[in-house]
């Protein structure tokens, strides 16, 4: 049978249920979101004369949940239009609507009996062959549908999303014995390709993979903190990025997750495991129970392990007294040594090998049990080490999974130390070493192998996930300099990778772009501009420009801006197609590199904007011109073009430094158009961009003809400036803001000319450059640039 999902039903509209519904809607799937019928009226409903039979009352819970999606931060929706795909319903009047769903997702309270009762109703109303899943975080998926029909059991599995569903990568898929193989296969593919997830198959055990190991690790950390007399702040200072974990480290993570939620997850394991040692670890400390009783459950209550005071200072809780005190950090020789090392593997070795150092001993005391626990659970919670490592990286944001950490610190060395400390090591790990196998992973001929049972097994290669590091390791680069590298990614397609600090654009990148286009024009079908750093590009090198401006080197800055503009024009008019592959922060110069490309293949999480106004400038590399042209191209054929509206729209976006909150919003803002695409999965962006290059090349790509740009002229300039002046006179803009706005309006209007005049692209580029250079010479602009570099936020002066 062939499966497809065009309409889904989500039962349960709490934070998790509504988040899943939003994520499905973000993917273009229509959703019916259900919740129970309230059993009492609110005071407001009583005053309005409603009864419990009124539809508005009966749908109140689900209606309120849908409204909250607009207010939540970070936003669960990629566009306000996603809400149009979510229909509301209740579990008494609307169960018949379940028959319309291709996929039904249960997200109700974590209670086995409640779930079993619900699935009886689902079984009655669902369409035969439709998929049914539970988002349980730990209850046995088999137990909850044991009494259901054969067809439901064959089409049933667990799909455990991590919160928030839009942002966290992991999706644990848990089949039961009767789940059809094709159902499991479809859901794994759908999860990756449509929902954009990293999918891991888990076994039907308490808390599955990530929560089982993650909760264990967090509880071990809490217990060791108490045992070794450390504070909450001291623990967080060494359990974050220093050991490859998120900045939220241990206790800030628990505050975000919710201490009550964490307690529930830990308790679930406690009640479902029989090993006394395991039960002891999953016994939640008394001080945590007391915090829950007091309502100090983390970020959602305003206080937990940390509390933000009225003066914005942050204090930490003392677990012994439950009083808040000044935050502390753990500073030791091992910490300083680790900070000086590059790469997680070297940091970890430096950190755990300094026996007798307070931080070193603590980190070893929390790492060791997690390594052993993970090894003990291979085969029980997942089939192999890869699934466990992936689950921890994708679900908890670890840089390396447990078995990758084993390899980093040295498996044999770690085992010897553990045995010296009279702690048992799982027999299969000892057998692995006995047979001369020193690592859980190894590389041979460019392939990765992992140890499985009694031999190495080749890791599956996902062709949709291009690894630039692996390609460079195997094939090297075509050419490179300090800012960028040109790489052959196969099928006659090259890729230009930025690797400067923050991927900021300097002269080295400009040079490399030009050289890459020259090379591609001769020897390749096309070029992808992309990378796998933290962000695509945060803009031009602000520090370099400020230094030149402060030294009054305007002539040198003029040359740099000209070179940037020429680079952008080379991208636009290259003989072969150039496809930009932006993701995450794509700001200022990053947007100016993307906008002139033959096409953009964006990650779903692309935050694009021309943000120069925030540092007292306007775009100088052609960004204003290209955004204006994009907006003109977006106007359907046959529709009269209102140049004033287009100019005002672009003026507002640039003057407010508006940044999209997603790729979909970037499309709505005009940064992407009908010629551009959005990848569903962030890990597929480079693969999709490469396919786009090939499609353009094989389709007979012809570089664009140089454009003439119709502009609004003097009348349009007056309109834009009038709007800026109204903000100035109302106190919403400073005098310097007004000056910048006037420069921007002059560029967009094309100068003091007649409305509708068509000008060459170079004219607008010259206007951009002149405005940019005049503004960067202003002391107030330089103050803004300095403030951004030092404080990381805009200055209003």
N, C-alpha and C positions, 0 to 999 in steps of 0.2 A: 504493500500500500504506500502511496505517496502522500506525505503530510505537508501542509502549509498552514501558516498562522496569519490570518488577516484580522480576526477579531478574538479578543481575549476577555475573560471574566476574572476579576480579582475579588475574592471574598474576604472582607476585612479592610477597613479604611483607616486604620491607625497609621502611625508614622511609617511603619514598614510597608503596610499594604498600599497606602497612597503613594509611597515612594516607588514601589514596583509598578503601579499603574502609570505613574508619570514616566518612568523609564520606558515602558512599552509604548506609550504615546509618543515619546521622543523619537522612537524608532519607526513611527508612522503606523502603528497598530491601533485600531480602534478598541476601546476598553469599556466594559460595563463594570463599574465599581459598586460592590454591595456592602451593606452593613446591617446590623440588627435594627429593629424598631425600638425607639425609646419607650420606657415603661412609665414615664411621668412627663408632665409639661413643665417648661421653664416659666418663671414669673412673667417674662415678656410675652410668651405664648398665651398665658392666662389672660393678660390684659388685652391682648388682641382678639380674644374670644375663640381661640382655636380649641379643638378637642383632639384626643389621641387618634381619632379616625381621619383627621385631615392629612392629606398627602404631604403637605409641607412639614408637618410634624414627624410623620412616619419616615421621611427621608432626611430628617435634620442632621443626624450624625454623619452620614455620608456626604451631605451637602457642605457641612462645615469643614470636613476633611479636605474636600476639593478646593474650597476657598483658601485654606491654609497653605496649599501648595504655592500660592502666589507670594506668601509672606516669609516662607522658610529661607534660612540662610545656612549653608550655601543652597542655592536654588535647586530643587529637584527637577525643574523643567528647563529645556534648552531654548524654549520660545513660549510666549504666552499662547501661541496658536496650538501648542500641545494640549492645552486644556479643552479645546474644541473636540478632541477625540475621546474625551472621558465622559461617559454617560453615568448618571447615578441611579441607584436602585436599592430596594431593601429586601431582606431575606424572608419576608412573609408574602408580599404582594407580587414579587417579580421573579420568582424562581423559574418560571417558564422561559425567561430570557436566556437561561443557561444553555438552552438548545441551540442558540445562535453562535455559541463560542467554539472556536477551534481548540482553545486551550483555557482550562479553568485552573486558577491558582488559589489555593487556600492559604490565608494569612491571618487566622484568628488566634485567640488566646492559646498559650502553650498548655493545653489540658487534653489528655488522651481521650477522655469520654466525650468532651465537647467536639473534638475532631471526628470521632467515630459517628456521632449523631449527625453532624453536618454532611459527612460523605454518604450517609443513607439518603439524604435529600438530593444531593448532587447526582447520585446513581439513578434516581427516579427521573430527573429532568434533563440530564445531559444527552447529547446526541451520540449514538454508538460510533466508536472510532475516534472521538475527540480525546485530546490529551488532558490529563488531570494530574496536578502536582501539588505538593505541600511545601511551604517555605519554613517548615519547622526548623528550629536551630538545634534540636537534640532528641526529640521524641522519635521512637522507632516508626519509620514510615510503613513498614510491613504491618505493624500492629494496628495502625489506624484504619486500614482498609481490609482487614482480615475477613470481615463479614460481607464484603461488597461483591458485586457480580464479577464473573470471569472477565468480561470485556473491560470493565473499569480497572481491574488488577493488571491486565495485560498492557493497559495504556497509562499506567500510574508510575510515578517516581517522585523522589524528593528533588526540589530545586531550591537550594539554600543560597539566597542572595545575601550579600553583606551590606550593611547600612553605612552611608547612604547609597542606594542602588545605582544612581547615576555615576558616582565617582569611584567606588571601590570595584576593583577588577574581578575579584574571585566569584565564581559561581560553582558551588559544589553540587554535583548531580549524583543522586543516590538511587540506584535501581533496586527493585525487590526481585525475588526469585522468579516471579511470573511476568515481569516487565519484558515485553517483546524487544528483541535485539535491535530491530529497526526503529523502535520508539526511542531507545537510549541513544542510538547513533544520530537520529534526527535532532534530538534535543541538544546534544553536544555541539553539533554543527550549527544549529540555529543560535545557540547561546554565544558562540564565537562570532559568527558571520553577521548576525542581525542585531544581537544585543550587545556586541562588542566586548564580551567577557573572556577572561581566562578560565577555561572550564577544566575542572578536576573531577574525576570519578571517585567517589568515596563509598565506603561500606556502611551498612546500616548499624552503626555503633553510636554510643552516647556522644553527642556534640560533634560527630563526624571527624574531620581532620583538623582544620585550622583552630576552631574553638577549643578542641580537646587539648592540643599542644599549647596554644596561646594562653589559655586560662591556666594551665599547669605552670607555665613559665612565669606568669604574673603572680600567682600565689606563692611560688618558690621565692620570688623576689621580695614579696611582702614579708614572708617568714624569715628570710635571711636578713632583711633590714632590721627586724626586731632583734634577731639573735646577735647581730654585730653592732647594734647601737647606733645605726645611721639614721639620718633624718630623711624625710620625703624629698626635700630639695636636693640633698646630697646624692640620693639614688638616681633621681632624674638627670642630674648633671653628668652621669657616666653611663646611663642606659639608653641614650638616644643615638644620634649620628655617630658617636665615637665607636659604637659596636654595631653599626649598620642598621639601626632602628630609626623610626620616625622622630622628628623633633619633639613630639609629645611624650616621648620616652615611656615611662611606666605609669606614673600617677596622673599626669595630665591626660594620658590616653583613657584611664579609668574614669576621670571626670567627664570626658567627652562622651564615652560610651554610656555612662550612667552606672553608679555604684550598685544600684538596685538591680539593674540588668545583669551586671557582672555576677552578683550574688546568685541570681536565678540560674545562670549558666553553670556556675561552679557547683551549685546544689544538685543540678541535674546529673552531673557526673558522679557526685558523691553517692547518690541513691541508686546508681546503676552499675557500680563497680564493686567487686567483692574483695580485692586485694587490700588488706589492712594498711599497707604503706601508701597505696594510692589514695585510699580514703582519707588518710591523715593529711596528705597534701591538699586535697580538695575540701578540707574543713576550713571554712571561712573564719578568720580571726575575730575575736569578740569585739575589738574596736571598730571593725567594719560594720558589724551588726548594729552597734550603738549609733554609728553615723547614719545608718539607714533609718533607725527609729527616730532620730532627731530631724530627719528630712534633709540631711546634708548629703545629697546623692549626686553632686557634681554640677556640671555646667547648667543643666536644666533647672536646678533649684537655686543657683547663684553661689553655692559654696559646696565644697567637697574636700578633696585633699588640698585644694587651694581656694583662696577667697580674694577677690579684687576689692580693695578698700575704696572709700570715696575719693581719696587723693590719688587713685589709680595705681597705688603700690600693691604688690601681690604678696600675700603671706601664706605660709604653709601650716598644715595641722601637725600638732605633736600627738602621735598615736597613743602615748602614755597618759596624757592629761586631757586630750581632746580640746586643747586650747590652741589658738593660732599664734604663730611666732614668725620672726623674720626669716626669709628664705636663705638657705645655705647652699654652698657648692662644695663638692669634694675635690680638693686640690692635693695631688700627690705626685711623686716623681714619675710613677708609671703613667699617670694621666698625661703629664707634659711630654713624656717620651712618645706615647701613642699619637698625640696631636701633631708631632713633627713628622710622623711617617705618612707616606702616600699610599693610598689603596687600603681597602678594608682588611685584606689578608695580613698585611704588614702591621696595621694598627692592632689587630686582634692578638697577634703574636707578641707584640711589644707590651700589650696591656696585661696579658694573663701570665707572662713568664717572669714577673718580678715578685717572686714569693716573699712574703713578709710585708709587702706594700699594701696598705689598707684597701685601696681601690682594686689592685690586682687580685687580692684574695677574695674580695667581694664578687668581682666579675666571674672569676673561676667558679665560685660557689653557686652562681645562678646559671652559668652556661653548662657546667658538667651535668647536672640532673636533666636538663632539657635534651642534651645529646643522647644520654642513656635512655630516657623515656621515649624519644622519637625512634631509636633503634629497636626498643622493645615492642613498639606498636606496628612495625613494618609487617604487613600481612594481615594485621587485625583491623586497622582503620583504612588502609589503602594497600594496593598491590605492590608498590615499589617506592624507592626513595625519591624518585622524581616527583611523584604526586604530592608527597609530603612537603618537599622543598618548595614546589610551585604554590601550594596552598598557603604556606606561611609568607611567601613573598607577596602574593596577590591579595591575601586577606588581611594580613597584619602589617604590610609595608616593610617587611624585613628586606634588607639588601641581599642577604644570603640565607638560604634555608639551612636547617640543622645539619644536613649531611655535607653541604658545601662548607659549613663552618668546621666540621670535623676535618675535611680536607685542608682547609686554610691553616689550622693550627697543627696539622700533622696527625694522622690517625694513630700511627704506632706510638708517637710521643705522648699523645693524650691517653691512650690505653695504658701505657706504662705508669703514667702519673696516677690515673684512677686506681689501678691495682695497688700501687704503693700506698694509696690512701684507704686500702682494704675495702674497696667498693666493687661489686660484681659488674662485669661487662657482659652484654648479651653474647651467647655462644656463637651466633652466626658471624659476629664481628671478629671474634677471636679466630674462627675458622678461616675467614677471609684473609687475615694477616698470616695465618699459618701456611696458607697456600701461596704466599708471596705476593698477594694483591695489597698494595699499600694505600689505595685511595678508593673512594666510592665512585668517583668519576675519572675518566681519562680521555685524552684526545689522541686519535690516530688518523693520519691522512685526511685531516680536516673534519672528521666525524667525531661526535661525542658519544662515549659509551658509559653506562652506569652498571654498577655491580648488582646483579639480581639472582637470588638463590645461590648458585655456586659458580656463576660465570658472569662475564660482562655481556651486556646486551646493548645494541646500538639504539641511541635515543632517536625517536621519530623526528624527522625534519619537517617543520611546517613551512611549506614554500611561500606562504603568505606573510611570513615574518622574516624579512630580510635583516640579517645582522651585519652591519657595516664593520664591526670589530672582527668578525669571523672572515669576511671577505678580504680585509686588509691583511689579516694574519696569513691567509692562504695565497693571495695574489699580489699583495703590496698595493701601491697606488700608481696612477699614471704620472701624476706630478703633485707637488705640495709646496706650501710655504708655511710660515708661522700661523697664519690665520685660517687656512682652508686646504683641503685635499680633493683632488679629482680621482674618482674611483670607478673602475669598470664593474658594473653590477650585472653584466651578462646581457645576451640578446642584442648586442650593439647599442646598449644604453649606458651612458655615463652618469655619475652622480657627483655633484659638488657638495662637499661636507664642510660646514663652518666648524671650527674648533678653537676660536679665540676665547678670551675670557668673557663669559656670559653670551658668547656668540655675537658680541658687538662688532659692528662693521668699521674697519679701519682701512688704510691704504693697502694692506696686505690682502685683504679679502677682495677689495675692488680689483686689484691686479689679477687675482686668481680667477675671478668671474670672467674677466675679459680673455684671459689665456684659455680658460675652459671652453668658452664659446668658440674660440678659434679652433681648438682641437676637435671639438664635436662637429663643427661645420665640415671638417675634413674627413673625419674617420668614424663617426657614429650616427645613429638614427636620430638621437635627440639627447636632451639633458634633463635630469631631475635636480632641483636644488632642495636639499633636505639634510637632516642630521638626526642623531639620536641622543642629543644632549637634554638638559633639563627644559630648555625652551628653544624654539626655533631661532629667534633673534630678538634681543631687547632694544635694538636700534643702533644708531651710529655711536662711535666712541665719544661719549660726552666729555670725558676728562681731557682727551686730547684737544677737542675743539675749544674747551674753556681755557686751557693753557695757552693756546695760540691767540685766542681773543684777548686774554689779559696782557699778552705781550704785544698787542696791537699788530699782529701778523695777519692783517686782513687779506693781503695779497696771497699768502699761502693758503688761507681758508678759501679764498675764491678759487684757487686751483683745485683744492680738495672737493669742493661742491661741484665744480665742472666735471671732475673725474667721476663723481658719484652719479651725476646726471647722465654722462656718457655711458657708464656701466648699465644704468637702467634702460637706456635706449638700445644698447647692444642686446640685452635680454629680450626686449620687445621685437627687435628686427633681426634676430638671429635667423640664419638660413634654415636651421633645424628647430623643431619645436622644443621649447623650454617649459617645463612644468614645475611650479613651486609646490612644495609639500609642507605647509606650515602646521604647527601644533603649539599648544599652550601659548606662552607670550609671543606675540608677533606684532611688535610695537614699532612705531616710527619707521626707521630704516628697514626693519624687518618687513613691514607692510609695503614699503617702497620697492623692495626686491620682488615681492610677490605680485603686486598689482600689474606690472607690465608683462608678466609671463603669458605664454600662449594659453595656458590654463592653470588653474589652482586645484590641487587635490588636498583638501584640508582634513585634519583630524577633527572628530566631533567636538573635542575640547580645544578650540582655537579662539584665543582672545586677541582679536585684531583691532588695531586702531592707530590713527595718526595723532600722536600724543605730544607733539612738539610744543603746542601752546602752553602746556603745563610748565615748561622751562623757559618761557618767554620768547619762543621762536615759532615759526611756521615751517611746514615741511619744505626742505630745500632740494630734495633729490628727485622731484617729479611726482611726489605723492598726491599733491592737490590736483594736478593735471589729470593723473590717471584715475583718481576717484571720481572726478567730474566726468571723464569719458566713460567710465563704467556705468555711471548713472544714466548717461545719455543712451548707451547701448541697451540698457534694461527697458527702455520705453518700447512697447510693441509697435510693429510696423503698422502704419495707417493711423496712428494716434498722433494728434498735434503735439509738438514739443513745446513745453512751457519752460523756456530757458531760465526765467526768473525763479521759478519753483525749484529747478534742479540746482541752480547756483546757491539759493538760500539753504537748500537741504545740505549740500556739501559744506557750506560756510558754517552751519550750525554744528555739524559733526566734528569738523576740525577745530572750531573755536571752543567747543566744550570738551575736547580731547576724548571723545566718546569711544569706548572700547567694548567690543562685543563680548557677551558672556558665554558664547558658544559659536560654533561654525554656522549653525542655523541662523543665529542672530546676525552674524557677519553677512550672511546672504540678505537678510532683511534690511541691513544697514547699507547695502550696496557695495560692500567690499568683495563679495562674490556675486557672480551673475549666472545666467543660464548655461554658460560655457564651462562653468566650474563644477566640481563634484565634492561631496563630503563622504569620507570613508565611515563605515559603521564602527569598525574596530580600530582604535588608535595604533595597534601594532601592525595593521595592514596598510598604513598610509604610503610607505615607500613602494610596496608591491603594487598598490593601486595606481600610484603616480607613474611607475614604470609602464604599467599596462596602458595608461593614458598617453604616454609618449609614443608607444608603439602604435596605438590606434590612430593618433594624429599622423605619424610618419607613414604608416601603411595606407592611410586614406588619402595620400597625395598632398601632404601639408605644403601650403604656400605661405611664406611670411607676409605679414600685413603690409598694405600700401600706406605710406606716410599720410597721416591724417591732417585735415584742416578742422579747427575747433570753433564752432559757433559760440559766441560769448554774449553776455548781457550788456556790456559796455557801461557807459557813464550812468545811465538810468538805474541799472541793476546795482552799481556800486553805491549809489545814494540810498537805495532800499536796504542793502545789507548794513551800511554804516548807521542808518537811522535805528535799526534794531539794536545794534551794539550801544549806541548812545542812550537809548531808553534804559538799558541795564545799568549803564554808568550813572545816569541821573537818579536811578532808583537805589543806588548803593550796592548793587549786585556785582559791579565790575569796577576795578581800579582804573586810574588814568592810564597806567601802563597796559592794562588789558585792552583798553580802547585803542591805544596806539597799535598793538599787535593786530587787533581786529581790523583796523583800517588797512593795514598792509595786506592782510589776507583777502579782504574784499577787493583790493586793487588787483591782486593776482587773478582772482576768479572772474573779475569783470573784463580782464584783458586790457585794462587801461582806459584812458579817457577817449573812448571811441563809440561809434554808433551801435546800438543794440542789434544783434543778429550778424554782426561782422564776423567773418571767418578768419581766424589767425592761424599761423603755422605753430606746430607744437613748440618749436624753439623759442618763439616769442613768449609763451607762457613759462617755459623753463627759465628764460632770462629774468622774467618778472619775479619768479620764485627765488632765484639766486640773489637778486638785488635786495629783495625784502629780507631774506635770511641774513645776509651779510650786514645790512643796516641794523637789524635787531640784535645780532650777536655782539655788536660793538657797544650796545647800551649797557651802562653799569647795572641797571635794574634787572636786565636779562641775565647778566653774569652772576648777580646775587641769587637768582632763581636756580641757575645751573649748579652753583656751588651748594646750595641748600639741598638740592636733589641728590647730589653725589654724597653729601655728608649724612643727611637725615633720611634719605630714601623716600621723601614725600614732597609734594609741591609747596612752594612758598607764594603767598599772596602779598605782593608789595606794589 
